[in-house]
Amino acid sequence: MKPAVRLYDPELDAARVAELYNRNNYGTIQSGSPLTGNDVNAVLKERRAALFMVGEDRGNIVGTIGYLKVSGRRVAGDGELFSGMFLIEPGYRMGFLAGDLFMQSFIKLVEQGVRALRLEVDPANQKAFPLYGRVGFRTAGIIRPDEDGYIELISFLPGVVSDLLQTPFAGASSEDMFSKYSWRSMGSARGKDLMDGVSVQDGTPLLTYTFPVKKDVVEVQVNMSTGAVVQARHNGQLFDWPESPQRAAPNGNHGPSIGSRRLGAFTISLDAAGTLTIEHPRHPGPVLTDHFPVGADGAPFWRRPAALNVTCQDLPDGWTTRRGPITREIRVHGSKVSIAVSHQGNQKVTAFPWVNLRSGEFHLNTKNRQRPLGGPIARGIWPPDRTDFEAAGSAFDDQSNGASALWTDTALGLALAATWNSDGKLRVEGSHLPAASSENGSILYDVDLFDGADAMPVPENPEILPSFTPVLHPLSSGTQGDWKPIQWVAAERSRVDVLEAVGSNGFLLVAPDRGIVSWTSGQTQVLAAPFPKTRTLGPLTAWHSGLWVSDQGGREDPEQGIEWGSDGCTSHLADSPSDRPRWEIQQRDSDLTALRIVVAGANGSEQVTHLTPNAQMQARNRAPILFQTDTNTDLWWAAARDRTPWRASVRRAAIGLGGTTWLVIENDEGSHPEILIRSSGEYLLLSLLARAGDTNTTSWLLSAQELGSPTTTIKENPS
């Protein structure tokens, strides 16, 4: 029997939708917390679902699709929605259910006046691309997954079809017209190319939708930056396009600056959208971002917040900001920033400040805890990360009054200490300060700022999360010795274009336009790589090397963060024919147990080295991942590697390669060094970032070392 597609009923369907998600490992169950029916309804409410549809077969929910205002902590603009929560039971994926869900929901979206849809997708899920293409989704440029591993697509098809209904060709009912000029009859996007119909004219990306129906062909060209229709043709002849609603500018992360205040080296700034930022010269990008709070009908999401028209008034020691019934007063005094949020109707209000410290520790203390709870920042473990399911029930929903939170980066000598002085709830999720909500319309909190190693606050007798083990282990640096470029020879044993180097205790194989494809130290294979074949690795559709180099924009960009080094942005080995930035590999004497990776780039540019250690999940005795957030101490953290996805920005890392051999990674040259560890049940990827200085180079040291069992010396209270 064909599944029935219908509107979601929150009372009858919630528990069954939760069951569908749990058994398909979708949502919070990935971190060990199964969803409930109440969770599903809370998520739909907070993400502002405008439409949610289900497929039902013999009493079971076997598919869902939602159209929501929020996805990936981004808020869609006016007239736009995100398509999300799209899941089909495996046994139904080859049938008509996916198409029926899209078809029936599209008709309703046109009737609601939706002009554009956005979609966040995993680029490795290429089996779904033909369907996405047929419903009009495209990308305007090179596919570069963001830090979460997604790319964003956009479809203007709902608005185009809505306008077509007003043309002289509209001689039928809206459903008949939609069937005629819809994704089912589109002439393009029958393959996997998400740039079908996309062209660039004078720097402007344009998208042409083609609808061949019997003897008629309608072509509609859309400006992808503005959503405006540029031209339309019927059987090759231009015709007048109906006047469509003016599309508002897309949401952005910041507006024009209103003013700033100084607290020592910290700069506290406010922009016209009501966004408060705290910056420090030793930290790339803001240390804290605090967007204007929202009421019960708002969307508390920081990455691309809703565009707000906020009134700002200057005060001697800060600002007063207002929008509708909500007022926020910001005072800068002493060593702190004090924030008071109020709702004149005493209704629900939510403040959602986001901490941008990437490396360090986070500790939380509330009235119902005997000891502060904390550990190193490793999103997914601590704090928990529930992107797109933030509203699902949390074990860390604590009372706010009297609570405190401490974020420290001792390597930079920076810390934020927050305290709450009003009744309400705290949500510890993602990198929120935490977020705070109050049903009576009042939130009061202070943020103390600390600068300098001697000024760092220390949590008293903290309880460390069981996922982390503090380890004291002195480790000699690999920086000693004279480094020299490796002398390469053509690899005679290979059928592909690779170079090799043989040392007294190691072997190296490099594809100049790819990266290091094999590194052996003694008897240990250091890196994992499928070369000469390619495989998927997370969102990477063509993983081929164990180490490769790429460039990217600033890591503080909230839209992209730290990318994955996908094809199209990789660098080439020195002396190879390429106009991209060069990189080279250096050694000490004939030793190949340690390597120095040197990357050339412009002053201040972001250079990234990516590597996949040969640390297999299938190993019976998997070693934990060791890392340091501050290399000035002997304290390491050991984090278990299991199937829970997590990521941590650290200063030095050690990855077990089997037995007693560990791969140790540390920075040698460049400002703002950072190692992003991404761990899941499917992959382990390390991205090494630094910015070029006066020498226009960055460098990293990689060494295979015999460390024995470094988890035997435990420090009970590392703080």
Buried (B, 14 or more C-beta within 10 A) or exposed (E): EEBEBEEBEBEEBBBBBBBBBBEEEBBBBBBEBBBBBBBBBBBBEBBBBBBBBBBBBEEEBBBBBBBBBBBBBBBBBBBBBBBBBBBBBEEBBEBEBBBBBBBBBBBBBBEEEBBBBBBBBBBBEBEBBEBBBBBBBBBBEEBBBBBBBBBBBBBBBBBBBBBBBEBEBBEEEBEEBBBBBBBBBBBBBEEEBBBBBBEEEEEEBBBBBBBEBEEEBBBBBBBBEEBBBBEBBBEEEEEEBEEBEEBEEBBBBBBEEBEEBEBEEBBBBBBBBBBBBBBBEBBBBBBBBBBBBBBEEBBBBBBBBBBBEBEBEEEEEBBBBBBBBBBBBBBBEEBBBBBBBBBEEEBBBBBBBBBBBBBBBBBBBBEEEEEBBBBBBBBBBBBBBBBBBBBBBBEBEBBBBBBBBBBBBBBBBBBBBBBBBBBBBBBBBBBBBBBBBBBBBBBBBBBBBBBEEEEBBEBEEBBBBEBBBBBBBEBEEBBEEEBEEBEBEEBEEBEEEBBBBEBEEBBBBBBBBBBBBBBBBEEBBBBBBBBBEBBBBBBBBEBBBBBBBBBBEBBBBBBBBBBBBBBEBBBBBBEBEBEBBBBBBBBBEEBBBBBBBBBBBEEEBBBBBBBBBBBEBEEEEBBBBBBBBBBEEEBBBBBBBBEBBBBBBBBBBBBBBBEBBBBBBBBBBBEBBBBBBBBBEEBBBBBBBBBBEEEBBBBBBBBBBEBEEBBEEEBEEBB
